[in-house]
Amino acid sequence: MMQAMRLDPFEAVDGLSFALLPPELVQQLGWPQHERRNAVGLNEYDYEERILRFQDSGRLEEVTVRAWVLHLGSLAIPFAHLEAFVRTHDPECFERAGFLVSPRYGFAFAPDCPPWITALAPHGVEAWRRL
């Protein structure tokens, strides 16, 4: 079965709202397989196919999903075509640390490192710009 990500930009990923707090996450998905603090100071909840990163305040920063297809509304974009889609449809896209970031659609991914896609919280694009 092919993994997919359903993204409502800056709102939700696979039905999980960016307003979600860590206790609500655990209530919905159970305890993660791994929990750690990453190199940029975010608290990661690793569910293997999906990793959620929170600030110490509990604010959700980003959700990374193992996804060969990205669903944006009625569009289904295979990972192999994601770079071309972003470069064509998001004139504000930019590159940081090997990732292509789409401010319009609220996600980042490394074209050379499939199939991981990172959905960004509304304030997340600016954090990527500052990298």
Rosetta silent file (secondary structure, phi, psi, omega in degrees, C-alpha in Angstrom):
SEQUENCE: MMQAMRLDPFEAVDGLSFALLPPELVQQLGWPQHERRNAVGLNEYDYEERILRFQDSGRLEEVTVRAWVLHLGSLAIPFAHLEAFVRTHDPECFERAGFLVSPRYGFAFAPDCPPWITALAPHGVEAWRRL
SCORE:     score description
SCORE:     0.000 S_00000001
   1 L     0.000  135.384 -177.917    0.000    0.000    0.000 S_00000001
   2 L   -83.819  128.412  177.360    1.318    3.429   -0.951 S_00000001
   3 L   -75.218  144.807  179.527    1.630    5.927    1.912 S_00000001
   4 E  -138.864  158.472  174.444    0.066    9.337    1.393 S_00000001
   5 E  -119.104  130.447  173.893   -0.206   12.651    3.219 S_00000001
   6 E  -104.659  114.789 -173.969   -3.425   14.648    3.204 S_00000001
   7 E  -116.001  125.184  166.006   -2.514   18.300    3.789 S_00000001
   8 E  -104.647   98.867 -170.197   -4.777   21.243    4.530 S_00000001
   9 L   -46.391  127.399  177.136   -2.007   23.878    4.383 S_00000001
  10 L    65.557    3.798 -177.937   -1.264   25.444    7.766 S_00000001
  11 L  -113.362  -54.006 -172.948   -4.398   23.802    9.233 S_00000001
  12 E  -158.529  155.218  175.462   -4.058   20.031    9.471 S_00000001
  13 E  -128.100  120.267 -179.818   -2.126   16.948    8.361 S_00000001
  14 L    49.755   39.053  177.925   -4.053   13.697    7.954 S_00000001
  15 L    83.356   -4.166  177.631   -6.783   15.150   10.147 S_00000001
  16 E   -92.623  117.685 -176.316   -4.388   16.227   12.933 S_00000001
  17 E   -73.079  147.986  174.312   -4.810   19.949   13.592 S_00000001
  18 L   -71.425   -5.828  174.452   -1.864   22.282   14.067 S_00000001
  19 L   -86.395   -2.973 -177.991   -3.696   23.394   17.235 S_00000001
  20 L   -61.961  137.677  175.548   -3.022   19.916   18.683 S_00000001
  21 L  -105.618  155.998 -177.677   -1.168   19.749   22.005 S_00000001
  22 H   -50.687  -45.349  179.438    1.097   16.831   23.046 S_00000001
  23 H   -61.764  -34.159  177.812   -1.418   15.305   25.543 S_00000001
  24 H   -69.841  -37.200  176.488   -4.117   15.364   22.835 S_00000001
  25 H   -59.168  -50.200 -178.985   -1.722   13.708   20.397 S_00000001
  26 H   -62.469  -37.062  178.335   -1.026   10.867   22.830 S_00000001
  27 H   -64.062  -38.928 -177.775   -4.758   10.536   23.477 S_00000001
  28 H   -80.130  -42.246 -172.860   -5.452   10.226   19.723 S_00000001
  29 H  -110.759   -6.693 -174.599   -2.476    8.131   18.563 S_00000001
  30 L    84.090 -178.610 -179.619   -1.149    6.532   21.748 S_00000001
  31 L   -71.121  140.244  178.664    2.420    6.781   22.969 S_00000001
  32 L   -68.904  160.006  175.334    5.031    7.278   20.235 S_00000001
  33 L   -65.906  -34.623  179.932    7.617    4.595   19.457 S_00000001
  34 E  -141.758  144.893  175.519   10.308    7.166   20.273 S_00000001
  35 E  -135.794  129.716 -178.476   10.316   10.522   22.010 S_00000001
  36 E  -157.633  167.898  173.771   13.347   12.815   22.007 S_00000001
  37 E   -99.778  128.447 -176.520   14.584   16.382   21.827 S_00000001
  38 L   -89.088 -179.510 -173.975   16.126   17.131   18.440 S_00000001
  39 L   -66.310  -20.986  179.128   19.163   19.230   17.520 S_00000001
  40 L  -101.426   13.376  173.485   17.096   22.410   17.037 S_00000001
  41 L    82.686   20.009  175.876   15.416   22.124   20.427 S_00000001
  42 L  -100.971  150.756  178.891   12.053   20.693   19.412 S_00000001
  43 E   -92.276  117.458 -176.336   10.386   17.759   21.149 S_00000001
  44 E   -98.350  134.296  172.449    9.820   14.932   18.679 S_00000001
  45 E  -113.494  107.085 -171.820    7.073   12.334   18.925 S_00000001
  46 E  -101.163  114.041  177.434    8.105    9.603   16.475 S_00000001
  47 L  -106.632   25.754  179.519    5.396    7.226   15.245 S_00000001
  48 L    69.479  -59.388  179.602    7.773    5.772   12.596 S_00000001
  49 L   -90.398   -7.347 -176.444    5.714    6.796    9.517 S_00000001
  50 E  -150.231  130.472  179.739    4.906   10.195   11.072 S_00000001
  51 E  -124.716  125.168  178.421    6.993   12.491   13.298 S_00000001
  52 E  -109.518  136.086 -177.473    5.474   15.474   15.104 S_00000001
  53 E  -120.267  127.500 -176.379    7.687   18.239   16.505 S_00000001
  54 E  -120.148  149.962  168.588    6.581   20.561   19.302 S_00000001
  55 L   -75.485  166.149  177.357    8.062   23.585   21.042 S_00000001
  56 L   -58.908  -29.135  179.677    8.487   23.383   24.821 S_00000001
  57 L   -69.578  -13.888 -176.877    5.296   25.480   25.101 S_00000001
  58 L    99.358   -3.265  179.614    3.387   22.630   23.448 S_00000001
  59 L   -73.123  128.516  178.487    2.898   24.458   20.149 S_00000001
  60 E   -73.839  126.589 -178.054    3.073   22.103   17.170 S_00000001
  61 E   -97.387  -46.198 -175.904    5.767   23.233   14.727 S_00000001
  62 E  -160.060  157.744  178.674    5.813   20.596   12.006 S_00000001
  63 E  -131.035  121.306  178.120    4.674   17.148   10.998 S_00000001
  64 E  -106.423  129.899 -176.366    6.858   14.924    8.828 S_00000001
  65 E  -126.878  139.322  172.170    5.156   12.031    7.052 S_00000001
  66 E   -77.915  105.402 -171.969    6.522    9.183    4.963 S_00000001
  67 L  -142.920  121.418  176.300    4.390    9.843    1.868 S_00000001
  68 L   -84.633  -13.661  178.343    4.768    8.825   -1.748 S_00000001
  69 E  -137.451  134.708  175.379    1.721   10.957   -2.625 S_00000001
  70 E  -106.785  123.888  176.451    0.721   14.388   -1.335 S_00000001
  71 E   -99.571  118.502  175.237   -3.011   15.177   -1.371 S_00000001
  72 E  -120.315  103.925 -175.494   -3.780   18.916   -1.558 S_00000001
  73 L    58.212 -125.432 -178.835   -7.528   19.369   -1.868 S_00000001
  74 L   -88.172   -0.823  179.801   -8.566   17.441   -4.970 S_00000001
  75 E   -88.359  142.642  172.390   -4.971   17.140   -6.236 S_00000001
  76 E  -124.247  111.777 -174.431   -2.850   14.015   -5.743 S_00000001
  77 E  -112.000  114.228  176.784    0.821   14.757   -6.412 S_00000001
  78 E   -64.123  145.968 -179.494    3.309   11.862   -6.509 S_00000001
  79 H   -52.440  -39.136 -178.045    6.568   12.586   -4.679 S_00000001
  80 H   -60.517  -21.853 -178.819    8.445   12.182   -7.977 S_00000001
  81 H  -108.894    3.140 -174.046    6.542   15.211   -9.366 S_00000001
  82 H   -64.518  -42.661 -179.743    6.492   17.308   -6.205 S_00000001
  83 H   -61.236  -47.017  179.571    9.509   19.467   -7.059 S_00000001
  84 H   -62.949  -39.813  178.519    8.113   20.376  -10.485 S_00000001
  85 H   -60.529  -49.480 -177.823    4.697   21.082   -8.939 S_00000001
  86 H   -63.776  -46.084 -177.779    6.140   23.441   -6.313 S_00000001
  87 H   -64.616  -29.989  179.372    8.430   25.257   -8.747 S_00000001
  88 H   -80.500  -39.944 -169.929    5.502   25.734  -11.169 S_00000001
  89 H  -104.971   -5.999  179.083    2.766   26.699   -8.686 S_00000001
  90 L  -130.046   92.039 -177.824    4.620   28.518   -5.895 S_00000001
  91 L   -65.121  -14.953  179.677    6.665   31.489   -7.150 S_00000001
  92 L   -92.640    3.390 -177.346    7.782   32.186   -3.547 S_00000001
  93 L   -61.180  152.441  179.974    9.404   28.750   -3.057 S_00000001
  94 E  -149.603  163.032 -179.912   12.981   28.705   -1.787 S_00000001
  95 E  -108.102  139.363  175.450   15.728   26.247   -0.898 S_00000001
  96 E  -146.411  126.683  173.328   17.264   25.754    2.558 S_00000001
  97 L    50.378   39.762  178.517   19.683   23.070    3.716 S_00000001
  98 L    84.897    1.301  179.434   18.825   20.754    0.825 S_00000001
  99 E  -106.418  148.144  170.261   15.061   21.232    1.242 S_00000001
 100 E  -101.148  125.095 -175.928   12.621   22.921   -1.103 S_00000001
 101 E  -110.616  131.655  178.623   10.163   25.010    0.929 S_00000001
 102 E  -110.351  100.022  177.171    6.712   25.997   -0.331 S_00000001
 103 L   -63.154  -34.671 -178.680    5.322   29.028    1.536 S_00000001
 104 L   -64.642  -42.803 -175.146    2.092   28.852   -0.479 S_00000001
 105 L  -102.353   -6.651  173.834    1.323   25.245    0.428 S_00000001
 106 L    70.676   43.779  174.749    3.082   25.090    3.795 S_00000001
 107 E  -149.056  164.404  177.812    5.478   22.211    3.394 S_00000001
 108 E  -137.517  151.453  177.054    9.141   21.383    2.875 S_00000001
 109 E  -160.097  156.942  175.845   10.892   18.316    1.465 S_00000001
 110 L   -99.555  108.120 -176.695   14.272   17.175    0.248 S_00000001
 111 L   -54.085  -30.577 -178.700   13.824   16.221   -3.432 S_00000001
 112 L   -89.796    7.455 -176.164   16.801   13.857   -3.203 S_00000001
 113 L  -135.138   61.544 -179.196   15.506   12.124   -0.047 S_00000001
 114 L   -69.463  158.399    2.210   12.108   10.591   -0.768 S_00000001
 115 L  -111.790   33.524 -174.175    9.508   10.045    0.485 S_00000001
 116 E   -83.274  130.023  178.331    9.510   12.346    3.535 S_00000001
 117 E  -126.498  133.608 -178.601    7.368   15.520    3.430 S_00000001
 118 E  -111.822  115.966  175.267    7.240   18.040    6.293 S_00000001
 119 E   -84.144  140.148 -174.496    4.066   20.081    6.802 S_00000001
 120 E  -109.958  142.784  171.746    4.649   23.424    8.505 S_00000001
 121 L   -66.933  164.402 -177.143    2.612   25.311   11.087 S_00000001
 122 L   -53.280  -35.292 -179.636    1.534   28.831   10.029 S_00000001
 123 L   -87.183   -3.785 -173.458    4.627   30.411   11.615 S_00000001
 124 H   -69.479  -30.747 -178.109    6.936   27.674   10.288 S_00000001
 125 H   -61.159  -42.776 -179.809    7.821   29.172    6.937 S_00000001
 126 H   -64.049  -35.797  176.602    9.598   32.108    8.579 S_00000001
 127 H   -61.874  -40.516  178.295   11.604   29.720   10.764 S_00000001
 128 H   -67.640  -37.193  178.877   12.786   27.967    7.577 S_00000001
 129 H   -61.282  -35.205 -177.263   13.668   31.320    5.968 S_00000001
 130 L   -78.587   -8.707  179.403   15.924   32.090    8.940 S_00000001
 131 L   -61.742    0.000    0.000   17.914   28.839    8.596 S_00000001
